[in-house]
């Protein structure tokens, strides 16, 4: 039988004497990958929440502008008439109100 090369012999000695270091390194790597995955999931969830909040902010801004326009135009008689027609269902005296009904069969 041929003797082992010195390099392989020293490699075996390193592995035998420091197996715990290799095991510890593998455990640390596994833990690191697990934490990295959790961080990516949390980042994705927070990104989704951010997009939802931005959309909510845009809608709230549109609603705010609409309400400001409503408040600013309250002194306009045409606006008052339109509001009475639109919200309360009232009509001017010279117009007829038509009702549509849906009959369930």
C-alpha positions in Angstrom: 0.0 0.0 0.0 1.3 3.4 -0.9 1.7 6.0 1.8 -0.7 8.9 1.7 0.7 12.2 0.4 1.6 14.6 3.1 -1.1 17.1 1.9 -3.9 14.5 2.4 -2.6 13.4 5.7 -2.5 17.0 7.0 -6.0 17.6 5.6 -7.3 14.5 7.5 -5.7 15.7 10.7 -7.3 19.1 10.3 -10.7 17.6 9.7 -10.4 15.1 12.6 -9.2 17.7 15.1 -11.5 20.5 14.1 -14.8 18.7 13.2 -16.6 20.8 15.7 -15.5 24.0 14.0 -16.9 22.8 10.7 -20.1 21.7 12.4 -20.4 25.1 14.1 -19.8 26.9 10.9 -22.5 24.9 9.1 -24.9 25.6 11.9 -24.1 29.3 11.8 -24.6 29.4 8.0 -28.0 27.6 8.4 -29.1 30.1 11.0 -27.9 33.0 8.9 -29.9 31.8 5.9 -33.0 31.3 8.0 -32.7 34.9 9.4 -32.0 36.3 5.9 -35.2 34.6 4.6 -37.3 36.0 7.5 -35.9 39.4 6.8 -36.8 39.2 3.1 -40.4 38.1 4.0 -40.7 41.0 6.4 -39.3 43.4 3.9 -41.8 42.2 1.3 -44.7 42.6 3.7 -43.6 46.1 4.7 -43.3 47.1 1.1 -46.8 45.9 0.5 -48.1 47.9 3.5 -46.2 51.0 2.2 -47.9 50.7 -1.2 -51.3 50.3 0.4 -50.7 53.3 2.6 -49.6 55.4 -0.4 -52.7 54.4 -2.2 -54.8 55.3 0.8 -53.0 58.6 1.0 -53.8 59.4 -2.6 -57.4 58.6 -2.1 -57.6 60.7 1.0 -55.9 63.6 -0.8 -58.5 63.3 -3.6 -61.3 63.2 -1.1 -59.8 66.3 0.7 -59.7 68.2 -2.6 -63.2 67.2 -3.4 -64.5 68.4 0.0 -62.5 71.7 -0.3 -64.1 72.3 -3.6 -67.5 71.6 -2.1 -66.9 74.0 0.7 -65.5 76.7 -1.6 -68.4 76.6 -4.0 -71.2 76.7 -1.4 -71.9 80.4 -2.1 -72.6 79.5 -5.8 -76.4 79.2 -6.4 -75.9 76.7 -9.2 -73.9 74.5 -6.8 -76.6 74.7 -4.2 -79.3 73.7 -6.7 -77.1 70.8 -8.0 -76.5 69.6 -4.4 -80.2 69.6 -3.7 -80.9 67.6 -6.8 -78.1 65.2 -6.4 -78.2 64.5 -2.7 -81.7 65.2 -1.5 -83.5 64.3 -4.7 -85.3 67.6 -5.0 -86.2 69.0 -8.4 -86.9 72.6 -9.6 -90.6 73.5 -9.9 -90.7 73.5 -13.7 -89.2 69.9 -14.0 -90.8 66.5 -13.6 -89.3 63.8 -11.5 -89.2 60.3 -13.0 -88.9 57.1 -10.9 -87.5 53.9 -12.2 -88.3 50.7 -10.4 -86.9 47.2 -10.8 -89.5 44.5 -10.6 -88.2 41.2 -9.3 -89.6 38.3 -11.2 
